[in-house]
Amino acid sequence: MSMIPVSDKPVIPRHAASLVIYEQRGDDTFVLMGKRAKAHRFLPNVYVFPGGRVDIADANLRPSAPLPKDVQRQLSQPADMANAVAAAAVRETHEETGLIIGNVEGNQLIPDFSNLDYVARAITPTMSPIRFNTRFLMIDAQHVTGKLAGSGELIDLKWVTVQDAFKMSLVDVTEFVLEETLKKLSTPAQNVSKVPLFTYYRGKPLIRNS
């Protein structure tokens, strides 16, 4: 379903990043999701993956280990975006869930990008008053530490199977990312240079390679 508000004038989308943390348990794939509070202006009362806007400071957050070269290359459009996107995904995940991808030294998060993969991108439709150009990354939970806590921005944080996730309150973009995550896990050697983009054309969903 689509729950995006409408605007008369197109808004330039802001860069954002989101992280799909998955875990294989036997034949089931679990993902970590949380519900956005009803007070949120953008997508209230729906389940999402942790993530948020890319901040200027994210470009200066130095990782303990870099992105895989193919992921770095694909995220580098524009050229200076790769590390900032990865940093935002890891930082927002830490803030919203308490989980750590890397280490925390004192109060400083030292991210580790080496196990991140790039699964999908989505751009909010032009008629929305709040727009994002979001890159969705993914990581196996075995590379994640910490206990679920977070800032409270996401409520009802929980691990759910992908099949059960489809039964929850989701927007179309989240359903798309779940599907692409399963595809990525079933064919891990696929060419990362062709990342699917979910966007809209004349108000209707459109999926193409970016």
N, C-alpha and C positions, 0 to 999 in steps of 0.2 A: 504494500500500500504506500501511497505518497501522502505525507503530512506536512508539506512544505508550504509556508504562506506565500502570498502573491504580492508583487510590486509592479507599479506601472513603468518604472524606469530601470533599465538594467544596471546592476551593481557589479563592480569588478570583483571577482572572487579572490579571497585571501588564501594563501598557502596554508595547508594543514596536513597533519600526519596522524595516522591511527595504527594501532598494533594488534594483530590477531595472535594471541598466545594459544597454541594448541597442544594437546597431549593425547597420545595414542594409548588407549587402555584396551588391550585385546583387539577386537574388531571394530571398536567404537572410537571415533574422533571427538574429543571434548574441546570446547573453546571457552575462554573466559569472557563473560559479558556482564554489563551492568545497566541499570535503568536510569535514564535521565529524569531528573525531578520535574514535576509539573510546572515549577517556576521558571524553567529555562525558556528563553525566547525561541531558541532553535531546537526543533525536534523534542519537545517535552513528552514524557510518559512513554518513551520507546526504549528498547534495549539496543545497546551499541557496544562496540569495542572501545577500549580506552584510547584517548587521543585528544588532539586539540590544535589550536593555531600554532604555526611556526613563528617564534619570536626572533627578533634581531639577535639576541644573545645566543640563540641556539647555534648560529654559525661559528661561534667562538668556543663552543664546548668540545674539548679535545678528548677523543676516545682512547682507551687503553689498547684497543685493536681496531683497525679500520674495517670498512665495509668490504665484502668480496668484490673483486674487480668488476665482474659483470653487473652487479647491483649498483656499484658506484657509477658505472658508465650510464646505465639506464636512468638513474635518478638525477644525473647531471644535465638536466634540461629544464631551466637554464643552468649554466656551468657551475654556479656556486651553490646549488640547491642540495646536493646529495647529503653532505654532513649535517646541514641544518635540518633537513627532513628527518633523518635518522635520529638526531639528537632530540628533536621535538617528540617523536614517537616514544623514545625511551624515557624522556623526562616526564611527559604527561602520564605515561603508564605508572611511573613511580609515584607521582603526586596523587593520582586517582585510585590506585590500588595498593600502594605500599610495596609492590614488587620491584625487584632490582634486576636490571640487565647490565651487569658490570659489578662495580663496587661503590660503596659509600665511604669516603674518608673524611672524618669530622662531619660537617654538614654538606659536603660537596659530593655530588654524584659524578662518578667516573665511569662513563658508559663504555660498553664493549659492543661494537657493531659487527663483529666477525661472523655471528650466526644469524644475522638478519637476512631475510629474503624479501623480494618485492613481488606482490601478488596482483595488485589492481590499483586503478586510479578512478576517481569520480569527481565530476564538476556539477555543482548545484545548478538547477535551471535558471535561465536569465530572468524569469519573472519573480524569483525569490528576493526578498529584501535583505536577506543574509545569505551570502554565497561563499563557498569554499572550493578550492582546488585541492582535493585530498589524495595523498598517496597512502595506500594501505600496505604496510609491511607485515611480515609474519615471522614467528620464531617458535621453536620447539620449547616446551615448558622445562625440559631438562637443562636448559641454559639460563633459567630464571631462578632467582632466590628470593627469600623474604616471606612474610606472612601477609595475607590479605588484610588491608586496613584502608588507607587512603584518606582523601580530603572530604569525602561526603558528597562530592560532585556527582558521583555515580552511586546509586543505592541498589540494594539487592545484588551485590556482586556475587557471582556464582559460576561454577563450571557446569556446562550443559553439553549434551551430545549435539552434534550438528542437526540431527533429525529433530530433537526436541526444540532446538533454537528456532527452527522454521515455524513452530507452533506458537511462538511468543509474539508479542507486539513489536514488529519490525517495520522499517521503511524499505522501499524497493532496493536502495543502494546496499543496505546490509544483507539482504537476501542474495544479491549479486555477488558480494564479497565472500559470503559463505560458500556459494557454488564454486567460485574461482579457487578458493582455498582447497576444497576437495579435489578439484582438477589438478592443482599444483602438487598436492600430496600423492596423487595417483600417477603422475608423470613428472617426477622431480627434475628430470634432465631436459625439460622443454626449454626452448630458447627464451631467455629472460628479456631479450631485446624487443619482444613483442608482448607488451603488457596490456591487458584489456582495459579500455576506458569506458566508464558508464557516464553518459551525458544525456542531454535532451535536445531534440530537434522539433521545432514547432510544437512544443509542449508535450511531446511523446518521448519515452525512453529510447535511447539509441546506444548500442554497444559496438565499439570498434577498437582496433589496435592503436595504441599511442606510441 
